[in-house]
Amino acid sequence: MALIFDIDRWLAEGALGFGGNQRIRLRLRAWEGVGQLLTETPLADDQLVEDAADGSQQISATVLDTGQLRRWLLSLGARVEPLAGQDLEPHLN
């Protein structure tokens, strides 16, 4: 009997810090190419990217709240700013 490996299930179960069970509506403002990157490689099927008058992009997507997400956001530094009403901000300063 062959074993069937399901990578989506494996990641959803928490492998490599990508999984989790808490979904959040991530809302952030992005500068310096981050919006373009997320247009080309969306975070989620329901992601929206809107251009702002100041040259930034406002991005929203429903994502899993994981350590991996927070580390990735931290790596972007001043190129992203969480928008009001999220508990991510204390982790990103």
Secondary structure as GFF3:
##gff-version 3
##sequence-region A 1 93
A	DSSP	alpha_helix	7	12	.	.	.	ID=ss1
A	DSSP	three_ten_helix	15	17	.	.	.	ID=ss2
A	DSSP	beta_strand	23	30	.	.	.	ID=ss3
A	DSSP	alpha_helix	34	40	.	.	.	ID=ss4
A	DSSP	beta_strand	48	51	.	.	.	ID=ss5
A	DSSP	beta_strand	57	64	.	.	.	ID=ss6
A	DSSP	alpha_helix	67	75	.	.	.	ID=ss7
A	DSSP	three_ten_helix	77	79	.	.	.	ID=ss8
A	DSSP	beta_strand	80	82	.	.	.	ID=ss9
A	DSSP	alpha_helix	89	92	.	.	.	ID=ss10
###
